[in-house]
Amino acid sequence: MTNEAQILQDLFSKWVSIGLEYAGAAPDVRALYIYASCEGGAIFANVYYDQGGTVIFPDDLKGGEASTARVRAMQRFLREDLSAANKEFDGAGIPRPTEYKVYYEPSTRKLDVQLSRELIYENHPTKIPERGIEDWLGDRAPKLF
């Protein structure tokens, strides 16, 4: 039987690899912020980058290929990995996390993870997962609107 720690370790390893591959040789990438939400059948996942001290959307990354098609592919891979992890959680009888906050520093390989199993968006009249990064990082987050 698969345990929760192994499922999460595999998921985070895949997500960090995807984020680093997308960044490629972009200069001064200090950190990756991976935010994901999975509630009520909806899955959202994205990587945000600290480049030169400013947290940005992946399509704003300087020095790399930031085409719309490439951003969408990266986000699709993140969601596919989350869906696969959810199937493993279900198969092992483990409650799924509903929110993932993953911080990774490429230079030190520091990884910090925060998980939640609370419903945040499903029944909230105004909150949306696409703005979850703003709830997490506050004023440091890039603004969606």
C-alpha positions in Angstrom: 0.0 0.0 0.0 1.2 3.5 -0.9 1.7 5.9 2.0 1.0 9.6 2.0 4.6 10.7 2.3 5.6 8.8 -0.8 2.8 10.1 -2.9 3.6 13.7 -1.8 7.3 13.3 -2.3 6.7 12.0 -5.8 4.3 14.8 -6.6 6.6 17.5 -5.4 9.6 16.1 -7.2 7.6 16.1 -10.4 6.3 19.6 -9.8 9.8 21.1 -9.0 11.2 19.4 -12.1 8.5 20.8 -14.3 9.0 24.3 -12.8 12.8 24.1 -13.3 12.5 22.8 -16.8 10.1 25.7 -17.7 12.5 28.2 -16.2 15.4 26.8 -18.2 18.3 29.2 -18.3 16.3 32.2 -17.2 18.7 34.4 -15.1 18.3 35.2 -11.4 15.5 32.7 -10.6 15.7 32.7 -6.8 12.7 30.6 -6.0 9.7 28.7 -7.3 6.3 29.1 -5.7 3.9 26.3 -6.7 0.3 26.8 -5.8 -2.4 24.2 -6.4 -5.9 23.7 -5.3 -8.2 20.7 -5.7 -11.8 21.0 -4.6 -15.2 20.0 -5.8 -13.8 18.4 -8.9 -11.8 21.5 -10.0 -8.1 21.4 -10.2 -5.8 24.5 -10.4 -2.0 24.5 -10.4 0.6 27.0 -11.4 4.3 27.8 -10.8 5.2 31.4 -10.0 8.9 32.6 -10.1 10.9 34.9 -7.9 13.1 36.4 -10.5 15.4 39.2 -9.2 13.4 39.6 -6.1 10.0 39.9 -7.7 7.4 37.2 -7.8 6.0 36.9 -11.3 3.6 34.8 -13.4 5.4 32.1 -15.6 4.6 34.1 -18.8 6.5 37.1 -17.4 9.7 35.1 -16.9 12.6 36.9 -18.6 15.3 35.0 -20.5 13.3 31.9 -21.2 10.6 30.8 -23.6 7.4 32.1 -22.2 4.9 31.4 -25.0 1.3 30.8 -24.2 1.5 27.3 -25.5 4.4 26.5 -23.3 2.8 28.0 -20.2 -0.4 26.0 -20.8 1.6 22.8 -21.3 3.4 23.3 -18.1 0.2 24.0 -16.2 -1.4 20.9 -17.8 1.5 18.7 -16.6 1.1 20.1 -13.1 -2.7 19.2 -13.1 -2.1 15.8 -14.6 0.4 15.0 -11.8 -2.1 16.2 -9.2 -4.8 14.1 -10.7 -2.6 11.0 -10.6 -1.7 11.8 -7.0 -5.4 12.1 -6.2 -6.0 8.6 -7.6 -3.2 7.2 -5.5 -4.6 8.9 -2.4 -8.1 7.5 -3.2 -6.6 4.0 -3.8 -4.8 4.1 -0.5 -7.8 5.5 1.4 -5.9 8.7 2.3 -7.8 12.0 2.4 -6.7 14.3 -0.4 -5.2 17.7 0.4 -7.2 20.5 -1.0 -4.5 23.1 -1.1 -0.7 22.9 -1.8 1.8 25.6 -1.2 5.3 24.6 -2.3 8.3 26.8 -2.0 11.6 25.7 -3.7 15.0 27.5 -3.8 17.1 26.2 -6.8 20.4 27.4 -5.3 20.1 25.6 -2.0 17.5 23.0 -2.9 15.4 24.1 0.1 11.9 22.8 -0.1 9.1 24.0 2.1 5.6 22.6 1.8 2.3 23.6 3.4 -0.8 21.5 2.9 -4.4 22.0 3.8 -7.5 19.8 3.7 -10.0 22.6 4.4 -12.4 23.6 1.7 -11.4 27.1 0.7 -13.1 27.8 -2.6 -15.9 25.3 -3.1 -18.5 27.2 -1.1 -17.0 30.7 -1.0 -18.9 33.4 -2.8 -15.8 35.4 -3.9 -12.6 33.4 -3.5 -11.1 31.6 -6.5 -8.1 29.3 -6.7 -6.4 31.5 -9.3 -6.0 34.1 -6.6 -4.7 31.6 -4.0 -1.1 32.9 -4.6 -2.3 36.3 -3.4 -3.7 34.8 -0.2 -0.4 33.0 0.3 2.1 35.7 -0.5 0.1 38.8 0.1 1.6 41.9 -1.5 4.6 39.9 -2.9 2.2 38.0 -5.2 1.6 39.0 -8.8 -1.9 40.3 -9.2 -4.3 38.5 -11.4 -6.6 41.5 -11.8 
